[in-house]
Amino acid sequence: MSLQSGEDEHQANLEHLAKASRQTYAQLHSRRTWPISTVISTGVSLSLNPRSRTKADSPTDERLDAYGHGAADSSLEALYFQYGRYLF
């Protein structure tokens, strides 16, 4: 089911959830992992502003705090991109 503009997203999500709940864990897992593994295993890299000084040696919590206060940290953005791929 694809959602068209103006359709009820809440109802669409309820329908997806109902459809998924009729399947076993093994069925859901097999559908979920095979295409994702092909995406994750491909060599993807992201380099944002490679000439900027990296802050990779700083602790992540300090980098996040500085970034939240407006400091530029393109390597942190690339790190979050890779983390997002991992979670996907």
Secondary structure in CASP SS format (residue, H / E / C, confidence):
PFRMAT SS
TARGET T0000
AUTHOR 0000-0000-0000
METHOD secondary structure of the structure
MODEL  1
M C 1.00
S C 1.00
L C 1.00
Q C 1.00
S C 1.00
G C 1.00
E C 1.00
D C 1.00
E H 1.00
H H 1.00
Q H 1.00
A H 1.00
N H 1.00
L H 1.00
E H 1.00
H H 1.00
L H 1.00
A H 1.00
K H 1.00
A H 1.00
S H 1.00
R C 1.00
Q C 1.00
T C 1.00
Y H 1.00
A H 1.00
Q H 1.00
L H 1.00
H H 1.00
S H 1.00
R H 1.00
R H 1.00
T H 1.00
W H 1.00
P H 1.00
I H 1.00
S H 1.00
T H 1.00
V H 1.00
I H 1.00
S C 1.00
T C 1.00
G C 1.00
V C 1.00
S C 1.00
L C 1.00
S C 1.00
L C 1.00
N C 1.00
P C 1.00
R C 1.00
S C 1.00
R C 1.00
T C 1.00
K C 1.00
A C 1.00
D C 1.00
S C 1.00
P C 1.00
T H 1.00
D H 1.00
E H 1.00
R H 1.00
L H 1.00
D H 1.00
A H 1.00
Y H 1.00
G H 1.00
H C 1.00
G C 1.00
A C 1.00
A C 1.00
D C 1.00
S H 1.00
S H 1.00
L H 1.00
E H 1.00
A H 1.00
L H 1.00
Y H 1.00
F H 1.00
Q H 1.00
Y H 1.00
G H 1.00
R H 1.00
Y H 1.00
L H 1.00
F C 1.00
END
